[in-house]
Each structure stands twice: as structure tokens, then as C-alpha cells.
Amino acid sequence: MSIRATTTVASAALIALVAVGSAFAADPIETRKKTMKAIGGSFGGVLVKMVKGEVPYDAAAAKAAATTLSQTAAGIDIATLFPAGSDKGGDTEALPKIWSDAAGFKAAMDAMKAATAAQVANSDQGVDKLKVAVAEIGKTCKSCHDGYRAQKP
């Protein structure tokens, strides 16, 4: 694995560990922001860049990023990160629909967790398989972002 890829993967893993490790120490809005940033770091910061050719495909780095992504997603506890009332009182992009459609939100989060876990196996099997993984994971991310997250201006 190249030094650049190793550094990228190590950074993503560190962010994920900090986010998950601080889940019970910080307020839910800040904790979920850190958790989602860790997910974005592995997904957009590594996997998507490889698919786009912005960084060279590296099987070990892709596998590490996909594993970090899957583990971070699996660690999301909706009750901890999205407790009642945490749609107010802070800088959050979470829409009230998260709480009014709790079953739908849980289903969307479960789909994302399943997709990230299932696609780890494709991550180190070449760039064509990585493209499949990124597309499948991306669909689940988009589903949540479209329905449960305020769009950035």
C-alpha cells in the first residue's frame, strides 16, 4: 500500500474511532456529525476518489476504507445519535421527519448498514467491483440524505 493510501486510510480509521469512542461523551448532534463525517471520509474521501480515478486504485486501501465504513455504520445507534428533541437546539441538518417517521428512518439506516457490510467483499476485487460497491452504498446514503437530511444551501 502506498504511503498516501496508508495515511488516508489511517486518518479515516482514526476519525471513525474518535467518533464512535466519543458517542457517549458528547451531545448527540455533535456526535452524529462526527460519525457521519467519518463515514463520508471513508466513502467519499477514499472509495469514491478511487472510482473516479482521483487516486489510484489500491486494493488494501479500498478494503480498509470499506471496512472502516461498514464498522462505523454498524455502530450507529439511532436512540443515542437521534434522541427525541435533538432536532432542535443545535446546528443540525436532521429533518423532523426522522422523528415523525421513525420506522422509515430506521429502515433506511438498516439498509445503509446492510449495504456497507455486503459491499466490503467487493472493495478489494478490482476497480470494476469497487464501482459496484460505491453505487450500492451510494444509493442507501442518497435515500437517507434525500428524505431525512436538510439540503445544504
N, C-alpha and C positions, 0 to 999 in steps of 0.2 A: 504494500500500500504506500502511496506517495506521502511525503511529509505534509503536503497541503491537505490531502484527503484525511489523513490521520488527525490533523489539527481540527478540521471541520467536524469530523465525527466525534472527537473528544469534546469539542465545545458543545455540540448538540446534546451529548450524553450528560455533560455537567449541568447544562440548563435544565434538562429533564429531572435530574436528581435533586437539584435545588428546588424546582417547582413542586415535585412530589414530597420531598422532605419537609417543606415548609407548609404543607397543606393544612396542618392543624395549628400552625403558629400565626398565620396571617389572616387578614379579613378575607371573606370569600371572594369578593370582587378582585382583589389583587392576586389572590391565589389562582383563580381561574384564568386571569390574564397571563400569568407566568406559565401555567400549564399549557394554554393554547399557543403561547409563543414558543414553547419547547416543541410542541407538535409541528408548528409551522417551520421551525428551524430544521427539523429532520426532513419534513416533506418538501417544502419549497426551497429551503436552504441547501439541500443535498440532492434528493431524488429528482425533483423537477429540473434542477440545473443539469443533472446528468442526462436526462431525457432530451432536454433542449440543446445539449452539446456545449453548454456554457462551461462545464468542467468535464474532463474526460471520464468515461465510464470506468469505474473501479469496483469490481465485484465485492471485495471485502468492505469497502466504504459504504456501498449500497446496502449490503446486508446489515452492517452495524447501524446505519441510519434507519432502516426499516424496522429493525428490532427495537431500537430506542423509541421510534414512533409507536409501535404496537404496545410496548410496555407502558409508555406514558398514557396512551389511550385507555388501556386496560385498567389503569389505576384511577381513572376518573370516577369519583363517587358523586352522583348528582346531588344527593342530600347535603354533602359537605360543600360542594362548589356553588350550588344554586339553591340555598335555603330560602324559604319564604321571606320576602322583604328585601332580598339582595338585588332587586331590580331598581331600587331607589337608594339614594344617599351616597352615591359614588359615581365615578366615571366608568360607566358600563355601556356596552353595546348590546347587552342582553335585552331582548324584547319581552314584554309582558306575556306573550304567547307561551313562553317557557313554562310559566306557572299556570296559565289558563288551559293549556293543552299538555299537561304533564305526561300523559301516556304517549302522545305523539313525539314529544321531545325525548323521552326515554327510548322509544323505538328507534329514533334517528341516531341517538348516541350508541345504542346497541349495534346498529348496522355499521357505524363507523368502527367500533371496536372489532367487530367480526371481520370487516374488510381489511383492516390493518393487520390483524393476526393471520388471515388467509393469504395475504399477499407477501408476507415475509419470504416465503419459499420462492417467489418469482424474482426477488430483488437481485440475487447473485447468479442468475441464469442467463445473463446477456442483456444487452440494451433493449432488444425487442420484448423480452419478458418484463423488463422493468417498465416499459411503456404501458403494458397491460396493467401492471400493479398500480402505477401512478393514475391511470384512468379510472380504475375501480375505486381506489381510495378517494380520488378527487370527487367522484360522484357523491360519495357519502358526505364529504366535507361541504360541498356545494348545497346539498339538501338542507343541512343544518343552517348554514350561513344564509340561505335564501329565506328560510322560514322562521328562524329564531334569533337572528342577529341583525341589528340595525345596520344599514348600509353606511359606510363612511362617506362623508361629504366630498 
